[in-house]
Every structure is written in C-alpha cells, then in structure tokens.
Amino acid sequence: MLIEVLQNDNKVSVGSGVLFKDETIYILTAAHVIDDPRHIWIYATAHNPPREATLKALNTFFDIALLEFKEEFLPHDESLLELGDSDTLELGDPVWAIGSPLGIRNTITHGRVINKNVVIPGSPWMRVIISDTLFNSGSSGGPLINIHGEIVGVNISISGGGQEENKPVLNLYTSLPINSVKKLLPSLKMGGKNTDPDFGVAILDSWKLNDNNFTSFNIKKPQVQGPIVLQIKEGSCGAKNDIRPGDIVIAMNNRNIKTTLEIFELLFLEQVPLEGLHVVILRDRQYIVKILTT
C-alpha cells in the first residue's frame, strides 16, 4: 500500500504501509515516512483515488507510526492482514516484503530470515529481524509477511553498501518485529508519543568497558557483570533516588536484568512508569532495593 506525504516544508515523501483491523481500521507504517506531515494520502486500492489519513501517533524511538483514515473506510477483507507472532520465526524461514519501492505500488519480494532479536549499531534500545528480502526506497513501512500471510514485521531500513570495519555490508534488510509493535499499540492507539522517562542515568553493559574507561568515569571495575551506571544527571529521577555511578542494575519489577537492552525495553517498549518502579542494585557487594519516586 502506497503512502504519499506532503510535509510542512512542502516536500513530498512516499513510503509504504499496511492495513489491519482492531476496533477500527488502522494503518501501520514507519515513522520516518511520515516525519512532519501536512497531508497524508493512502492509496489503499489499485484503481480508486487516494484517501486522506491523519497521524494518530508516532514513536521515533522504534520508527513506527499509526495512521487512521480521515473518513470511514471499509476495505475488502482480503486487504486486511492479521498480526502474527514474530517470536515463532526461525532462521531460514521464508518471508515476503510488500511495499511501494520508488512509488511503484503493490510489489512483493521473497527472501529468508537471516537473524532475529538482533541489536544494530545506533539503535541500542531495539531488536530487529534481519532478512535478505529485498526492499528499496519507498518500501519503508510495508509489512514483512510469513508463510501464513500474517504480519511478522514492519520494514524499516536497508543496509546496503555501507562500511563496517572496512567490510562492505550488503543485503541486510531490517524489520521491527510485530511483537514489539503490539507492545506499543496501546499507547499508539491513545495518541501517545515517545515516552521519554527521565531516569537521568547513563548506563552501559560493563563488559563493553575497559580499564581506561573505568578510570575516566572514576568508578571501580565491578566483580559482577551487568548494566553499570556511569553518570547521573543532576535533578533527575536517578539522582533523587540515590542511584550512583558504579551501581550495577540487577533487577527491575521482579525481573532479572542482565543487559542494558532489557532496561530500554522495560522503560521504552513496555513503557513501565518510573514512579513506583522496583529496582535492585548491587553496590560495594551489597544489594539495595529502591522504589523509585519521581
């Protein structure tokens, strides 16, 4: 499905999207397709004029946007896809990408899952599906489909011809897992924007630091591996609750925490509020329980 956007700076962008039905008809697409819209047109059917849509909500952290039609629209049932279960994908599974590359509507390409639950550089807060299912400029926001015709991902980016440690990166196409989208949907349907919990804590997995890093941050090298606090912003939630540099986060809300990604997912994907959040930290070989206040 083609999406055409007139931005507030009068530039026109095109992308893709997918219809799905909940209590109403919604359109999923990538946030970067929408950007700063003045008008949004949806080419939902092949031979009919476009229909105008409005932006319901946008989350740039996870590059996902939710649109709805400006006027009531009842598409044919076959144009509505079911949300699948991205956790059931296995490496090598066949998948299909539907989109509008270069504005050419209703194209479909086929490939296989290369990897899943992958964290890519530059986006340490999100896991993605990587496939070799070809999509190009204009395909962003389209669905990744499994063998059952269910949506298992929203296509968000292409890594083509880039350089990583002087090695070319080719044919890596990334999709946001639909199970991540499902966790964001309640907030999106209520018109929510990015949640930006002001924890005020700079944190990194301890095994990514070397001795020089510990020295520069003036913290001791921990005996237990895990997400380690590096800095605290003055006046933030972390500062108010006496979180200190060198603390290791062990658990949040009775959930064991082993990586910084798990903290991002709890706060940004599941959108657990900071107020009342139970946090267990390890400091100088002592476990300390914090119930956060903001």
HELIX and SHEET records of a PDB file:
HELIX    1   1 ALA A   31  ILE A   34  1                                   4    
HELIX    2   2 ASP A   77  SER A   79  5                                   3    
HELIX    3   3 SER A   86  THR A   88  5                                   3    
HELIX    4   4 PRO A  101  GLY A  103  5                                   3    
HELIX    5   5 ILE A  178  LYS A  189  1                                  12    
HELIX    6   6 SER A  206  LYS A  208  5                                   3    
HELIX    7   7 ASP A  211  PHE A  217  1                                   7    
HELIX    8   8 CYS A  237  LYS A  240  1                                   4    
HELIX    9   9 THR A  260  PHE A  264  1                                   5    
HELIX   10  10 GLU A  265  LEU A  269  3                                   5    
SHEET    1   A 7 VAL A  12  SER A  16  0                                        
SHEET    2   A 7 LEU A   2  GLN A   7 -1                                        
SHEET    3   A 7 PRO A  37  TYR A  43 -1                                        
SHEET    4   A 7 ARG A  51  ASN A  59 -1                                        
SHEET    5   A 7 ILE A  64  PHE A  69 -1                                        
SHEET    6   A 7 ILE A  25  THR A  29 -1                                        
SHEET    7   A 7 VAL A  18  LYS A  21 -1                                        
SHEET    1   B 7 PRO A  94  GLY A  99  0                                        
SHEET    2   B 7 THR A 107  VAL A 118 -1                                        
SHEET    3   B 7 VAL A 128  SER A 131 -1                                        
SHEET    4   B 7 LEU A 172  PRO A 177 -1                                        
SHEET    5   B 7 ILE A 151  SER A 159 -1                                        
SHEET    6   B 7 PRO A 143  ILE A 145 -1                                        
SHEET    7   B 7 PRO A  94  GLY A  99 -1                                        
SHEET    1   C 2 GLY A 162  GLU A 164  0                                        
SHEET    2   C 2 LYS A 167  VAL A 169 -1                                        
SHEET    1   D 2 VAL A 201  ASP A 205  0                                        
SHEET    2   D 2 PRO A 227  ILE A 232 -1                                        
SHEET    1   E 4 ARG A 255  ASN A 256  0                                        
SHEET    2   E 4 ILE A 248  MET A 252 -1                                        
SHEET    3   E 4 HIS A 278  ARG A 283 -1                                        
SHEET    4   E 4 GLN A 286  ILE A 291 -1                                        
END                                                                             
